[in-house]
Amino acid sequence: MKSLKDRCARIIQTPGFVLSLDLLTVAAAWILYRYWDIIAAHIPECLYYRFFGVYCAGCGATRFITNFVHGRYLSALSNNLFMALILTYLLLCIIALNISAFTKHKIYGRFINLRVILILALTAAAFAAIRNIPVFPFTRLAP
């Protein structure tokens, strides 16, 4: 009997799964573009900032998404630079899954593995710490 990891890897490599993921990505981008003002009105403020008075790695993510989906890229980057890294990572994962599903090159493992996720988690922790240092140039990282 194959392990759960092997079964999941086999499913992820199928063209049907990847095409579904592509369609969901496009649909999500369209919904965010079209209905973001309605969605953003219902997102609560950051509880971490409210209770502790410091920015977390996600503070400014809502403004990042708002500006990004409406084409204001420099403004988006000024709100949360870490979200740009996460968005780039997610796009690379989708591209790698497409290449793996439609060619014989199985490259998705280079992007989707525990080491990369650990690096992203450590980067998030470092970003959250650095953006709270009240000295220039670190103040530029605050939303």
PyMOL commands that place a pseudoatom at each C-alpha (Angstrom):
pseudoatom trace, name=CA, resn=MET, resi=1, chain=A, elem=C, hetatm=0, pos=[0.000, 0.000, 0.000]
pseudoatom trace, name=CA, resn=LYS, resi=2, chain=A, elem=C, hetatm=0, pos=[1.296, 3.425, -0.950]
pseudoatom trace, name=CA, resn=SER, resi=3, chain=A, elem=C, hetatm=0, pos=[1.842, 6.108, 1.650]
pseudoatom trace, name=CA, resn=LEU, resi=4, chain=A, elem=C, hetatm=0, pos=[-0.351, 9.169, 1.919]
pseudoatom trace, name=CA, resn=LYS, resi=5, chain=A, elem=C, hetatm=0, pos=[2.524, 11.312, 0.665]
pseudoatom trace, name=CA, resn=ASP, resi=6, chain=A, elem=C, hetatm=0, pos=[2.819, 9.209, -2.518]
pseudoatom trace, name=CA, resn=ARG, resi=7, chain=A, elem=C, hetatm=0, pos=[-0.923, 9.302, -3.154]
pseudoatom trace, name=CA, resn=CYS, resi=8, chain=A, elem=C, hetatm=0, pos=[-1.064, 13.082, -2.668]
pseudoatom trace, name=CA, resn=ALA, resi=9, chain=A, elem=C, hetatm=0, pos=[1.938, 13.612, -4.941]
pseudoatom trace, name=CA, resn=ARG, resi=10, chain=A, elem=C, hetatm=0, pos=[0.277, 11.523, -7.641]
pseudoatom trace, name=CA, resn=ILE, resi=11, chain=A, elem=C, hetatm=0, pos=[-2.962, 13.536, -7.411]
pseudoatom trace, name=CA, resn=ILE, resi=12, chain=A, elem=C, hetatm=0, pos=[-1.131, 16.880, -7.486]
pseudoatom trace, name=CA, resn=GLN, resi=13, chain=A, elem=C, hetatm=0, pos=[0.635, 15.862, -10.714]
pseudoatom trace, name=CA, resn=THR, resi=14, chain=A, elem=C, hetatm=0, pos=[-2.566, 15.149, -12.653]
pseudoatom trace, name=CA, resn=PRO, resi=15, chain=A, elem=C, hetatm=0, pos=[-3.491, 17.675, -15.362]
pseudoatom trace, name=CA, resn=GLY, resi=16, chain=A, elem=C, hetatm=0, pos=[-7.094, 17.824, -14.123]
pseudoatom trace, name=CA, resn=PHE, resi=17, chain=A, elem=C, hetatm=0, pos=[-6.024, 18.894, -10.634]
pseudoatom trace, name=CA, resn=VAL, resi=18, chain=A, elem=C, hetatm=0, pos=[-3.633, 21.509, -12.003]
pseudoatom trace, name=CA, resn=LEU, resi=19, chain=A, elem=C, hetatm=0, pos=[-6.203, 22.928, -14.421]
pseudoatom trace, name=CA, resn=SER, resi=20, chain=A, elem=C, hetatm=0, pos=[-8.692, 23.159, -11.559]
pseudoatom trace, name=CA, resn=LEU, resi=21, chain=A, elem=C, hetatm=0, pos=[-6.092, 24.997, -9.480]
pseudoatom trace, name=CA, resn=ASP, resi=22, chain=A, elem=C, hetatm=0, pos=[-5.423, 27.365, -12.399]
pseudoatom trace, name=CA, resn=LEU, resi=23, chain=A, elem=C, hetatm=0, pos=[-9.132, 28.109, -12.790]
pseudoatom trace, name=CA, resn=LEU, resi=24, chain=A, elem=C, hetatm=0, pos=[-9.538, 28.689, -9.057]
pseudoatom trace, name=CA, resn=THR, resi=25, chain=A, elem=C, hetatm=0, pos=[-6.580, 31.082, -9.083]
pseudoatom trace, name=CA, resn=VAL, resi=26, chain=A, elem=C, hetatm=0, pos=[-8.011, 33.097, -11.979]
pseudoatom trace, name=CA, resn=ALA, resi=27, chain=A, elem=C, hetatm=0, pos=[-11.478, 33.110, -10.395]
pseudoatom trace, name=CA, resn=ALA, resi=28, chain=A, elem=C, hetatm=0, pos=[-10.068, 34.265, -7.033]
pseudoatom trace, name=CA, resn=ALA, resi=29, chain=A, elem=C, hetatm=0, pos=[-8.115, 37.067, -8.715]
pseudoatom trace, name=CA, resn=TRP, resi=30, chain=A, elem=C, hetatm=0, pos=[-11.224, 38.216, -10.576]
pseudoatom trace, name=CA, resn=ILE, resi=31, chain=A, elem=C, hetatm=0, pos=[-13.379, 38.116, -7.415]
pseudoatom trace, name=CA, resn=LEU, resi=32, chain=A, elem=C, hetatm=0, pos=[-10.768, 40.093, -5.486]
pseudoatom trace, name=CA, resn=TYR, resi=33, chain=A, elem=C, hetatm=0, pos=[-10.575, 42.668, -8.256]
pseudoatom trace, name=CA, resn=ARG, resi=34, chain=A, elem=C, hetatm=0, pos=[-14.324, 42.981, -8.684]
pseudoatom trace, name=CA, resn=TYR, resi=35, chain=A, elem=C, hetatm=0, pos=[-15.581, 42.731, -5.097]
pseudoatom trace, name=CA, resn=TRP, resi=36, chain=A, elem=C, hetatm=0, pos=[-12.633, 43.741, -2.923]
pseudoatom trace, name=CA, resn=ASP, resi=37, chain=A, elem=C, hetatm=0, pos=[-14.300, 46.839, -1.469]
pseudoatom trace, name=CA, resn=ILE, resi=38, chain=A, elem=C, hetatm=0, pos=[-17.146, 44.691, -0.129]
pseudoatom trace, name=CA, resn=ILE, resi=39, chain=A, elem=C, hetatm=0, pos=[-14.789, 41.989, 1.167]
pseudoatom trace, name=CA, resn=ALA, resi=40, chain=A, elem=C, hetatm=0, pos=[-12.351, 44.437, 2.805]
pseudoatom trace, name=CA, resn=ALA, resi=41, chain=A, elem=C, hetatm=0, pos=[-15.139, 46.130, 4.772]
pseudoatom trace, name=CA, resn=HIS, resi=42, chain=A, elem=C, hetatm=0, pos=[-15.671, 42.882, 6.702]
pseudoatom trace, name=CA, resn=ILE, resi=43, chain=A, elem=C, hetatm=0, pos=[-12.046, 42.108, 7.564]
pseudoatom trace, name=CA, resn=PRO, resi=44, chain=A, elem=C, hetatm=0, pos=[-11.315, 42.901, 11.224]
pseudoatom trace, name=CA, resn=GLU, resi=45, chain=A, elem=C, hetatm=0, pos=[-8.323, 44.926, 12.347]
pseudoatom trace, name=CA, resn=CYS, resi=46, chain=A, elem=C, hetatm=0, pos=[-5.165, 43.092, 13.345]
pseudoatom trace, name=CA, resn=LEU, resi=47, chain=A, elem=C, hetatm=0, pos=[-5.670, 41.772, 16.863]
pseudoatom trace, name=CA, resn=TYR, resi=48, chain=A, elem=C, hetatm=0, pos=[-1.934, 41.373, 17.366]
pseudoatom trace, name=CA, resn=TYR, resi=49, chain=A, elem=C, hetatm=0, pos=[-1.386, 45.088, 16.733]
pseudoatom trace, name=CA, resn=ARG, resi=50, chain=A, elem=C, hetatm=0, pos=[-4.458, 46.044, 18.759]
pseudoatom trace, name=CA, resn=PHE, resi=51, chain=A, elem=C, hetatm=0, pos=[-3.432, 44.130, 21.895]
pseudoatom trace, name=CA, resn=PHE, resi=52, chain=A, elem=C, hetatm=0, pos=[0.375, 44.320, 21.767]
pseudoatom trace, name=CA, resn=GLY, resi=53, chain=A, elem=C, hetatm=0, pos=[1.007, 47.494, 19.752]
pseudoatom trace, name=CA, resn=VAL, resi=54, chain=A, elem=C, hetatm=0, pos=[3.492, 45.878, 17.356]
pseudoatom trace, name=CA, resn=TYR, resi=55, chain=A, elem=C, hetatm=0, pos=[3.129, 44.907, 13.723]
pseudoatom trace, name=CA, resn=CYS, resi=56, chain=A, elem=C, hetatm=0, pos=[2.943, 41.243, 12.775]
pseudoatom trace, name=CA, resn=ALA, resi=57, chain=A, elem=C, hetatm=0, pos=[4.185, 39.907, 9.439]
pseudoatom trace, name=CA, resn=GLY, resi=58, chain=A, elem=C, hetatm=0, pos=[0.658, 40.171, 8.048]
pseudoatom trace, name=CA, resn=CYS, resi=59, chain=A, elem=C, hetatm=0, pos=[-0.070, 43.780, 9.042]
pseudoatom trace, name=CA, resn=GLY, resi=60, chain=A, elem=C, hetatm=0, pos=[-0.730, 45.729, 5.881]
pseudoatom trace, name=CA, resn=ALA, resi=61, chain=A, elem=C, hetatm=0, pos=[-1.646, 42.603, 3.896]
pseudoatom trace, name=CA, resn=THR, resi=62, chain=A, elem=C, hetatm=0, pos=[-5.181, 43.853, 3.268]
pseudoatom trace, name=CA, resn=ARG, resi=63, chain=A, elem=C, hetatm=0, pos=[-3.865, 47.131, 1.868]
pseudoatom trace, name=CA, resn=PHE, resi=64, chain=A, elem=C, hetatm=0, pos=[-1.285, 45.164, -0.136]
pseudoatom trace, name=CA, resn=ILE, resi=65, chain=A, elem=C, hetatm=0, pos=[-4.003, 43.058, -1.769]
pseudoatom trace, name=CA, resn=THR, resi=66, chain=A, elem=C, hetatm=0, pos=[-6.218, 46.091, -2.379]
pseudoatom trace, name=CA, resn=ASN, resi=67, chain=A, elem=C, hetatm=0, pos=[-3.437, 47.995, -4.109]
pseudoatom trace, name=CA, resn=PHE, resi=68, chain=A, elem=C, hetatm=0, pos=[-2.074, 44.966, -5.942]
pseudoatom trace, name=CA, resn=VAL, resi=69, chain=A, elem=C, hetatm=0, pos=[-5.348, 43.858, -7.551]
pseudoatom trace, name=CA, resn=HIS, resi=70, chain=A, elem=C, hetatm=0, pos=[-5.971, 47.422, -8.701]
pseudoatom trace, name=CA, resn=GLY, resi=71, chain=A, elem=C, hetatm=0, pos=[-2.520, 47.793, -10.282]
pseudoatom trace, name=CA, resn=ARG, resi=72, chain=A, elem=C, hetatm=0, pos=[-0.920, 50.096, -7.707]
pseudoatom trace, name=CA, resn=TYR, resi=73, chain=A, elem=C, hetatm=0, pos=[2.181, 47.933, -7.264]
pseudoatom trace, name=CA, resn=LEU, resi=74, chain=A, elem=C, hetatm=0, pos=[4.541, 50.423, -5.581]
pseudoatom trace, name=CA, resn=SER, resi=75, chain=A, elem=C, hetatm=0, pos=[1.876, 51.325, -3.058]
pseudoatom trace, name=CA, resn=ALA, resi=76, chain=A, elem=C, hetatm=0, pos=[1.265, 47.615, -2.461]
pseudoatom trace, name=CA, resn=LEU, resi=77, chain=A, elem=C, hetatm=0, pos=[4.962, 47.023, -1.783]
pseudoatom trace, name=CA, resn=SER, resi=78, chain=A, elem=C, hetatm=0, pos=[5.072, 49.898, 0.690]
pseudoatom trace, name=CA, resn=ASN, resi=79, chain=A, elem=C, hetatm=0, pos=[2.256, 48.296, 2.713]
pseudoatom trace, name=CA, resn=ASN, resi=80, chain=A, elem=C, hetatm=0, pos=[3.715, 44.811, 3.135]
pseudoatom trace, name=CA, resn=LEU, resi=81, chain=A, elem=C, hetatm=0, pos=[6.877, 43.697, 1.397]
pseudoatom trace, name=CA, resn=PHE, resi=82, chain=A, elem=C, hetatm=0, pos=[6.563, 40.167, 2.790]
pseudoatom trace, name=CA, resn=MET, resi=83, chain=A, elem=C, hetatm=0, pos=[3.263, 39.627, 0.934]
pseudoatom trace, name=CA, resn=ALA, resi=84, chain=A, elem=C, hetatm=0, pos=[5.124, 40.221, -2.329]
pseudoatom trace, name=CA, resn=LEU, resi=85, chain=A, elem=C, hetatm=0, pos=[7.465, 37.357, -1.393]
pseudoatom trace, name=CA, resn=ILE, resi=86, chain=A, elem=C, hetatm=0, pos=[4.511, 35.090, -0.545]
pseudoatom trace, name=CA, resn=LEU, resi=87, chain=A, elem=C, hetatm=0, pos=[2.700, 35.990, -3.770]
pseudoatom trace, name=CA, resn=THR, resi=88, chain=A, elem=C, hetatm=0, pos=[5.847, 35.287, -5.796]
pseudoatom trace, name=CA, resn=TYR, resi=89, chain=A, elem=C, hetatm=0, pos=[6.250, 31.935, -4.034]
pseudoatom trace, name=CA, resn=LEU, resi=90, chain=A, elem=C, hetatm=0, pos=[2.642, 30.952, -4.729]
pseudoatom trace, name=CA, resn=LEU, resi=91, chain=A, elem=C, hetatm=0, pos=[2.963, 31.875, -8.403]
pseudoatom trace, name=CA, resn=LEU, resi=92, chain=A, elem=C, hetatm=0, pos=[6.170, 29.840, -8.682]
pseudoatom trace, name=CA, resn=CYS, resi=93, chain=A, elem=C, hetatm=0, pos=[4.369, 26.874, -7.084]
pseudoatom trace, name=CA, resn=ILE, resi=94, chain=A, elem=C, hetatm=0, pos=[1.536, 27.111, -9.600]
pseudoatom trace, name=CA, resn=ILE, resi=95, chain=A, elem=C, hetatm=0, pos=[3.978, 27.362, -12.508]
pseudoatom trace, name=CA, resn=ALA, resi=96, chain=A, elem=C, hetatm=0, pos=[5.976, 24.389, -11.183]
pseudoatom trace, name=CA, resn=LEU, resi=97, chain=A, elem=C, hetatm=0, pos=[2.797, 22.320, -10.814]
pseudoatom trace, name=CA, resn=ASN, resi=98, chain=A, elem=C, hetatm=0, pos=[1.804, 23.165, -14.389]
pseudoatom trace, name=CA, resn=ILE, resi=99, chain=A, elem=C, hetatm=0, pos=[5.211, 22.181, -15.729]
pseudoatom trace, name=CA, resn=SER, resi=100, chain=A, elem=C, hetatm=0, pos=[5.139, 18.956, -13.718]
pseudoatom trace, name=CA, resn=ALA, resi=101, chain=A, elem=C, hetatm=0, pos=[1.620, 18.056, -14.846]
pseudoatom trace, name=CA, resn=PHE, resi=102, chain=A, elem=C, hetatm=0, pos=[2.059, 18.724, -18.550]
pseudoatom trace, name=CA, resn=THR, resi=103, chain=A, elem=C, hetatm=0, pos=[5.675, 17.687, -19.149]
pseudoatom trace, name=CA, resn=LYS, resi=104, chain=A, elem=C, hetatm=0, pos=[7.934, 14.927, -17.913]
pseudoatom trace, name=CA, resn=HIS, resi=105, chain=A, elem=C, hetatm=0, pos=[9.915, 17.398, -15.772]
pseudoatom trace, name=CA, resn=LYS, resi=106, chain=A, elem=C, hetatm=0, pos=[8.838, 16.954, -12.156]
pseudoatom trace, name=CA, resn=ILE, resi=107, chain=A, elem=C, hetatm=0, pos=[10.115, 20.199, -10.642]
pseudoatom trace, name=CA, resn=TYR, resi=108, chain=A, elem=C, hetatm=0, pos=[7.349, 20.965, -8.135]
pseudoatom trace, name=CA, resn=GLY, resi=109, chain=A, elem=C, hetatm=0, pos=[9.362, 19.340, -5.320]
pseudoatom trace, name=CA, resn=ARG, resi=110, chain=A, elem=C, hetatm=0, pos=[11.896, 22.160, -5.556]
pseudoatom trace, name=CA, resn=PHE, resi=111, chain=A, elem=C, hetatm=0, pos=[9.255, 24.684, -4.521]
pseudoatom trace, name=CA, resn=ILE, resi=112, chain=A, elem=C, hetatm=0, pos=[6.868, 22.669, -2.382]
pseudoatom trace, name=CA, resn=ASN, resi=113, chain=A, elem=C, hetatm=0, pos=[8.818, 21.050, 0.426]
pseudoatom trace, name=CA, resn=LEU, resi=114, chain=A, elem=C, hetatm=0, pos=[9.348, 21.382, 4.145]
pseudoatom trace, name=CA, resn=ARG, resi=115, chain=A, elem=C, hetatm=0, pos=[12.658, 23.248, 3.825]
pseudoatom trace, name=CA, resn=VAL, resi=116, chain=A, elem=C, hetatm=0, pos=[11.125, 26.038, 1.716]
pseudoatom trace, name=CA, resn=ILE, resi=117, chain=A, elem=C, hetatm=0, pos=[8.150, 26.359, 4.070]
pseudoatom trace, name=CA, resn=LEU, resi=118, chain=A, elem=C, hetatm=0, pos=[10.507, 26.550, 7.061]
pseudoatom trace, name=CA, resn=ILE, resi=119, chain=A, elem=C, hetatm=0, pos=[12.526, 29.282, 5.335]
pseudoatom trace, name=CA, resn=LEU, resi=120, chain=A, elem=C, hetatm=0, pos=[9.311, 31.225, 4.670]
pseudoatom trace, name=CA, resn=ALA, resi=121, chain=A, elem=C, hetatm=0, pos=[8.254, 30.872, 8.319]
pseudoatom trace, name=CA, resn=LEU, resi=122, chain=A, elem=C, hetatm=0, pos=[11.643, 32.098, 9.568]
pseudoatom trace, name=CA, resn=THR, resi=123, chain=A, elem=C, hetatm=0, pos=[11.516, 34.968, 7.077]
pseudoatom trace, name=CA, resn=ALA, resi=124, chain=A, elem=C, hetatm=0, pos=[8.058, 35.922, 8.379]
pseudoatom trace, name=CA, resn=ALA, resi=125, chain=A, elem=C, hetatm=0, pos=[9.337, 35.943, 11.964]
pseudoatom trace, name=CA, resn=ALA, resi=126, chain=A, elem=C, hetatm=0, pos=[12.368, 38.039, 11.010]
pseudoatom trace, name=CA, resn=PHE, resi=127, chain=A, elem=C, hetatm=0, pos=[10.209, 40.440, 8.989]
pseudoatom trace, name=CA, resn=ALA, resi=128, chain=A, elem=C, hetatm=0, pos=[7.796, 40.854, 11.909]
pseudoatom trace, name=CA, resn=ALA, resi=129, chain=A, elem=C, hetatm=0, pos=[10.688, 41.641, 14.255]
pseudoatom trace, name=CA, resn=ILE, resi=130, chain=A, elem=C, hetatm=0, pos=[12.580, 43.974, 11.927]
pseudoatom trace, name=CA, resn=ARG, resi=131, chain=A, elem=C, hetatm=0, pos=[9.551, 46.048, 10.900]
pseudoatom trace, name=CA, resn=ASN, resi=132, chain=A, elem=C, hetatm=0, pos=[9.012, 47.016, 14.553]
pseudoatom trace, name=CA, resn=ILE, resi=133, chain=A, elem=C, hetatm=0, pos=[12.463, 48.537, 15.077]
pseudoatom trace, name=CA, resn=PRO, resi=134, chain=A, elem=C, hetatm=0, pos=[11.736, 52.289, 15.416]
pseudoatom trace, name=CA, resn=VAL, resi=135, chain=A, elem=C, hetatm=0, pos=[14.824, 53.408, 13.498]
pseudoatom trace, name=CA, resn=PHE, resi=136, chain=A, elem=C, hetatm=0, pos=[15.193, 54.368, 9.845]
pseudoatom trace, name=CA, resn=PRO, resi=137, chain=A, elem=C, hetatm=0, pos=[15.334, 52.398, 7.457]
pseudoatom trace, name=CA, resn=PHE, resi=138, chain=A, elem=C, hetatm=0, pos=[13.327, 49.779, 9.370]
pseudoatom trace, name=CA, resn=THR, resi=139, chain=A, elem=C, hetatm=0, pos=[10.430, 52.193, 9.823]
pseudoatom trace, name=CA, resn=ARG, resi=140, chain=A, elem=C, hetatm=0, pos=[9.902, 51.968, 6.047]
pseudoatom trace, name=CA, resn=LEU, resi=141, chain=A, elem=C, hetatm=0, pos=[8.753, 48.348, 6.539]
pseudoatom trace, name=CA, resn=ALA, resi=142, chain=A, elem=C, hetatm=0, pos=[5.821, 49.353, 8.774]
pseudoatom trace, name=CA, resn=PRO, resi=143, chain=A, elem=C, hetatm=0, pos=[2.465, 49.603, 7.000]
for i in range(1, 143): cmd.bond("trace and resi %d" % i, "trace and resi %d" % (i + 1))
show_as sticks, trace
zoom trace
